[in-house]
Each structure stands twice: as C-alpha cells, then as structure tokens.
Amino acid sequence: MKKVDVVTIGGAVRDITFYTDAVKIVSTPQNLTSQRLLTVEYGTKVYPTESYFNLGGGAANSAIAFARLGFKTTAVVRLGKDEDAHDIFCRFQAEGIDTDFLQYDSRNHTGISFIISRSKKDRDYTAFVNRGANNHLALPKDLSKQLAGRWVYLTSLGGPNWPQALTQVFNYSQTTGAKIAWNPGQMQIQAGKKKLEKFLAQTDVLILNKDEAIELVLSGVRTGRQNPTHLNRPVYLLNILKEWGPKIVIITGGRKGAWAFDGKQIIFQKGRHVKTVDTTGVGDAFGSTVVVGLTLTKDLKRALRWAAVNAASVCTQVGAQNGLLTINDLKKVQ
C-alpha cells in the first residue's frame, strides 16, 4: 500500500484568463448571495488587454501547494486524453506529485475554465467553467487498499454523480482513518445543509469563502435567523456552521482576512497587503497551507498566518499555481 501525507480530490482544468475593461461591475447588496454582478454589452465582441494560459482546478492547485510545502502528495483527478491532460501530468511530475491515481477519459475533454477580470488591480473575477472529464470522477472501489493518506483534501465535485463521489470520499476516510479538509464546490453548496449534514459532521476542517458560507447557512436556518445584518457577520456564520459538526470552520473574506472557529476560540487573521494581480487559486493556497500548518505546528493561529502569507504570494502572480511558497519560506513567518 502506498502511504502519503495528503490525497487531493476534485478538479483539474486548463485556465484561460482575459483581462478587459469592456466589462462593468454592478453592486447588488440586497442580494446576499450575489452582491456584485459582472456585466457586458450583449451581442458585442470583447477584446482582452491581456490574456494568459495556465493550469488550475481545486485538486490540482492544492496538490501543488501541498507538494511545495513538503507533503508527500497524491492527486485523484479525471482528465481527458488531450494536450491539456498531458500538460497537467507533466506539471504534477515536475512538482513531485504522485500520478498513479490520475484517471483518463476517452469520451470527455479535460476541464476548461475561462476567467474574466477587469484588470490586474481588481481582486475578483468571474469564471465560466466547463468541467469536462471532471464531471465523471469516481474513486476506485479498492482505493482504501491501495492508498493511505493522513489527510484528504476535498475540493469541488461536479456532474450528476457527485453525491456518490462524495459518499465514496467519506467512506474512504472512515476506512483509512484519514482526516478530511473540505472546500465544497458550488453544487455541494447549492445542495444545502440537509444533503450535506452527515458529511459536515465527519469533517475535520471546513473551508468556505464568505459568500459560500452565507448560502450554506441560508439553506439550513429558520427564517427568523435569516437576518441580513447577521448573515453578513462572519462570527455569526462560524457559530452556525460549527453547530453542524465540523471540528474547525474557516471563512475567508478576501482582502479583509479570514476567521476560524475550533469550538474554543474564534481567531481572526488579517489579510496581507500586497500588489495583487490575480486572485485565482488563492483559496486553494490558503486551505492547503492551513492543513500543513495544523499538521506541523498543532497551532491554528500559526497555521492561519502561514496561510495568509502563501495566499498573498499567489496574488502577486497571474495563475492559480504560480507564486506558491515552500515550507522554508513559511517557517520564517513568526
């Protein structure tokens, strides 16, 4: 049986990034789950001021983050049989990531993510995602006999069979004793508390951004607790999500920082001020680094500091996997 520090499970995609000032941002604060909209004239051609081709996807990004931080890492992702799949395979090998559990799909292409942002000065973006082969990811039935990980880092799952894949992941965790850090995808968030609660109760670290936290909380609280003012408060969200069973809940808030609750104390980690050019992959860097920090230091505060530093570094370069730091870089952070 192969033994590793972490198994990352979820998506791997080709990222295509366009920067253009032809789009506008519209504020909609009355809509708690969509507080800003990106708009563009319908029927027009949009030309980018800059464009980039990189690799991304939650499981791929986090695998590289873990590997850079010294964790022995295996990625379980599903790719097409195409040039993008070859590029992802080569990137994994170059980073020292185990590729024995990559899956190849002859019927579906490797996933593609088309990312639009106004400029490198903006911290946010909109992504159009065709998940392709990612939608057909399933864990091998005998994975628990082939692979033992101390951690499972679970990212977005897609396709009509994602509930079965989710069950497989948690069954694997129960069988092998692996801890689970979970950054749910859009389909999981939209499914709501009722469908996720048994999995939330088995989660060691739950990682959400603020919008995701609001949407998930709205799916599981009584109308009387759906006060817009309260729902915009991370501390309120942390307390509700912690009631649902995760050992640690983390909510990220972009440049504002991040909040964590382990049942004993709520910790706030302020964001680090850097010259931001791209925010894709920042959440993956943050979540992965928290897991490494918790494993190596057993100190949630320090883990959050490390995560903030690594996430900030990713912000300074275009691409979800560029700018990721090494463990030696982070050990210098007090």
Residue pairs with C-beta under 8 A, 6 or more apart in sequence:
1 145
1 146
1 147
1 148
2 74
2 98
2 100
2 146
2 147
2 148
3 72
3 148
3 149
4 71
4 72
4 73
4 74
4 98
4 147
4 148
4 149
4 150
5 66
5 71
5 72
5 73
5 149
5 150
5 151
5 295
6 66
6 71
6 72
6 73
6 74
6 149
6 150
6 151
6 152
6 153
6 291
7 73
7 74
7 75
7 76
7 101
7 147
7 149
7 151
7 152
7 153
7 178
8 58
8 59
8 60
8 62
8 63
8 66
8 73
8 74
8 75
8 76
8 77
8 152
8 153
8 155
9 59
9 75
9 76
9 77
9 137
9 139
9 152
9 153
9 154
9 155
9 157
9 169
10 57
10 58
10 59
10 62
10 77
10 134
10 137
10 154
10 155
10 156
10 157
10 185
11 57
11 58
11 59
11 60
11 77
11 111
11 131
11 134
11 155
11 156
11 158
11 185
12 55
12 56
12 57
12 59
12 60
12 75
12 77
12 78
12 79
12 88
12 110
12 111
12 134
13 55
13 56
13 57
13 60
13 84
13 110
13 111
13 112
13 113
13 129
13 131
13 132
13 134
14 53
14 54
14 55
14 56
14 84
14 87
14 110
14 111
14 112
14 113
15 52
15 53
15 54
15 55
15 56
15 113
15 115
15 280
15 319
15 320
16 51
16 52
16 53
16 112
16 113
16 114
16 115
17 51
17 52
17 53
17 54
17 115
17 116
17 117
17 125
17 278
17 280
17 318
17 319
18 46
18 48
18 50
18 51
18 114
18 115
18 116
18 117
19 48
19 49
19 50
19 51
19 117
19 118
19 119
19 120
20 46
20 47
20 48
20 49
20 116
20 118
21 49
21 118
21 119
22 40
22 41
22 44
22 46
22 47
23 38
23 39
23 40
23 46
23 116
23 118
24 38
24 39
24 40
25 36
25 37
25 38
25 39
25 118
25 122
26 36
26 37
26 38
26 39
27 35
27 36
28 34
28 35
28 36
28 37
29 35
32 214
32 218
32 228
32 231
32 232
33 211
33 214
33 215
33 218
35 211
36 124
38 116
38 126
40 46
49 119
50 120
52 318
52 319
54 280
54 318
54 319
54 320
54 321
54 322
55 84
55 87
55 88
55 91
55 319
55 320
55 321
56 113
56 280
56 281
56 319
56 320
56 321
57 77
57 111
57 113
57 134
57 155
57 320
58 155
58 156
58 183
58 185
58 284
59 75
59 76
59 77
59 153
59 155
60 75
60 77
60 88
60 91
60 92
60 321
61 281
61 284
61 285
61 288
61 320
61 321
62 153
62 155
62 284
62 287
62 288
63 73
63 74
63 75
63 92
63 95
63 97
64 91
64 92
64 95
64 97
64 321
64 324
65 284
65 285
65 288
65 289
65 310
65 321
65 324
66 73
66 153
66 288
66 291
66 292
67 73
67 95
67 96
67 97
68 95
68 324
68 325
68 326
68 327
69 288
69 289
69 292
69 325
69 326
69 327
69 330
70 292
70 326
70 327
71 292
72 98
73 96
73 97
73 98
74 97
74 98
74 100
74 101
74 147
74 149
75 92
75 97
75 98
75 99
75 101
75 102
76 101
76 102
76 103
76 137
76 139
76 143
77 88
77 102
77 103
77 134
77 137
78 102
78 103
78 104
78 105
78 133
78 134
78 136
78 137
79 85
79 88
79 89
79 102
79 103
79 104
79 105
79 110
79 133
80 104
80 105
80 106
80 108
80 109
80 110
80 132
80 133
81 104
81 105
81 106
82 109
82 110
84 109
84 110
84 112
85 104
85 110
88 110
89 99
89 102
91 321
92 98
92 99
92 102
93 99
101 140
101 143
101 146
101 147
103 133
103 137
104 133
105 132
105 133
105 136
108 132
108 133
108 135
108 136
109 132
109 133
110 132
110 133
111 129
111 130
111 131
111 132
111 133
111 134
112 129
112 130
112 132
113 127
113 128
113 129
113 130
114 127
114 128
114 129
115 125
115 126
115 127
115 128
115 280
116 125
116 126
116 127
116 128
117 124
117 125
117 126
117 278
120 276
120 277
120 278
120 318
121 276
123 254
123 255
123 276
123 279
123 315
124 254
124 279
125 278
125 279
125 280
127 280
131 158
131 159
134 158
134 159
135 158
135 159
135 160
136 159
136 161
137 157
137 158
137 159
137 165
138 161
138 164
138 165
138 168
139 165
139 168
139 169
139 172
140 146
143 172
144 172
144 175
144 176
148 176
148 178
149 176
149 178
150 178
150 179
150 295
151 178
151 179
151 180
151 181
151 291
151 295
152 169
152 172
152 173
152 178
152 179
152 180
152 181
153 181
153 183
153 287
153 288
153 291
154 169
154 180
154 181
154 182
154 183
154 184
155 183
155 185
155 284
156 183
156 184
156 185
156 186
156 187
156 188
157 165
157 166
157 185
157 187
157 188
158 185
158 187
159 165
162 185
162 187
162 188
163 191
163 195
166 188
166 199
169 180
170 180
170 199
170 202
172 178
173 179
173 180
173 202
174 202
179 204
179 205
180 202
180 203
180 204
180 205
181 203
181 204
181 205
181 206
181 207
181 287
181 290
181 291
182 199
182 203
182 205
182 206
182 207
182 246
183 207
183 208
183 283
183 284
183 287
184 196
184 206
184 208
184 212
184 216
188 196
189 208
189 212
189 215
189 216
190 215
192 216
192 219
192 220
193 200
193 216
193 219
193 220
193 244
194 219
194 220
196 216
197 220
197 244
197 245
200 206
200 241
200 244
200 245
200 246
201 244
201 245
201 246
202 245
203 245
203 246
203 247
204 246
204 247
204 248
205 246
205 247
205 248
205 250
205 287
205 290
205 291
205 294
206 241
206 246
206 248
206 249
206 250
207 250
207 252
207 283
207 286
207 287
207 290
208 216
208 241
208 249
208 250
208 251
208 252
209 251
209 252
209 253
209 254
209 283
210 234
210 237
210 251
210 252
210 253
210 254
213 234
213 237
213 241
213 251
214 231
214 232
214 237
216 241
217 231
217 237
217 240
217 241
218 226
218 231
220 240
220 244
221 240
225 240
230 236
231 237
234 251
234 253
234 259
235 259
235 266
237 251
238 249
238 251
238 259
238 260
238 261
238 266
239 261
241 249
241 251
241 261
242 249
242 261
242 263
247 262
247 263
248 260
248 261
248 262
248 294
248 300
249 260
249 261
250 258
250 259
250 260
250 287
250 290
250 304
251 258
251 259
251 260
252 258
252 283
252 286
253 259
253 271
254 271
254 279
255 271
255 273
255 276
256 270
256 271
257 268
257 269
257 270
257 271
257 308
258 268
258 269
258 271
258 286
258 304
258 307
258 308
259 266
259 267
259 268
259 269
260 266
260 267
260 269
260 300
260 304
261 267
262 300
267 300
267 301
267 304
269 301
269 304
269 305
269 307
269 308
270 308
271 308
271 312
272 308
272 309
272 311
272 312
274 312
274 313
274 315
274 316
275 316
276 315
276 316
277 315
277 316
277 317
277 318
278 314
278 315
278 317
278 318
278 319
279 314
279 315
280 319
280 320
281 314
281 319
281 320
281 321
282 311
282 314
282 315
283 311
284 320
285 307
285 310
285 311
285 313
285 314
285 324
286 307
286 308
286 310
286 311
287 307
288 310
289 303
289 306
289 307
289 309
289 310
289 311
289 330
290 303
290 304
290 306
290 307
291 303
292 303
292 306
292 327
292 330
293 299
293 300
293 302
293 303
293 304
293 305
293 306
293 307
293 330
294 300
294 303
296 327
297 303
305 333
305 334
306 330
306 333
309 325
309 329
309 330
309 333
310 324
310 325
310 330
313 323
313 324
313 325
313 329
314 320
314 322
314 323
314 324
315 323
316 323
317 323
